[in-house]
Amino acid sequence: MKLVRDKIPEIMDAKGKKPIIHTASADEFKRNLIEKLNEEVLEIKKELNAEELADLLEVIYSLGKLIWLTPQDLEKIRIKKAEENGDFSKKIILENPK
């Protein structure tokens, strides 16, 4: 079992495959989103590209919805944190993080 995008069963059906699906409970959805997050991070580790980054954002946006945040809310929080703490543009590595 794995969480898939909403149109995947239709796409499979159009290709002659018969997907067996169910709708996740709230807890199952959260668990599977976190698993999907890890899966997407591994994909980005293999190859950094726009498609994988977009997939990662989709998962992040879905996780945000679980706590009533829109993509715009997340962007506002990201900007605020960048203003307060900076971003990663200077490529600083802290050698003694603890």
N, C-alpha and C positions, 0 to 999 in steps of 0.2 A: 504494500500500500504506500502511496505517496501523494502528496498534495500537488495538484496540477492546475494550470490556468483554466478559467471557466469554459473556454471553447474547445479544449483538447478532446473531450468526449465526442463532440460533433465532428471534429476533424478525423478522429479515429473511425467513427461510424462511416463517414464519407469514403474512407479508404477500405471499407469492408471488414474492419475489426469491430468486435462487439465489446465495448468497455463495460466493465462491472463497476458501478460507482455507488457511493452513498454521500450524504451531506454530513459533514463533521459537526460534532457538538462543539460548544465554545471551547472547552478544555482541549479536545482533540485538535481543533483548528489552531489554537495557540501553540501546542506542542509541535505540530507539523510545520507551522510557519517558522518556528525557531530551527527545526531541522532543515527546512528549505534555505534559511539564512546561511547556515553552515555549508550547505551544498553550493550555494552561489559564491561564497567566499572561496571555497576550494577551486571552483571554476575560474575565478579571477586570479588565483595564485598560478594556475596553469597558463592562462592567457588573458592579459589585460586588454579588453576591447570594449567598444561602446555597447554592444549587445549584452555582455555580461554585467556591465555597470547598470544598464537599464533594468535587467532582471533583479539585481540587488536592490535598486530603488523601489521596484514594485513590491518586493517583500517588506522592505522597511516601511513603505507607505501603508501596507496592510497591517503590519504590527502597530503602527501609529493609530490606525482606526480602532484597534482594540482598546486604546485608552483615550478615545475621543479626540484624536489629533488629525487634522487634515494635512495634506502635503504643504500647504501654505503655513500652517502652524509650525510644522517642523522646520521649514525654511526660516521663519522668524526667530526660532530658538537657535538655529545654526548661526545666523547672522549675529545675534546677541552674544553668543559664546565667542565667535570670532572677534568681535569688537572688544570683549573683555579679556580674552586669553590669547588672541591671535589665531591664525590658521597655520597651515603647514608650509607656506610658501618659502620660508627661509631654510627649510630642510634641517632644522636643528635636532641633533641627537643628544639626549641627556645621558651621560655615561654613568651617573650614580642615581638612578631613579628611586631608590629606597631610602 
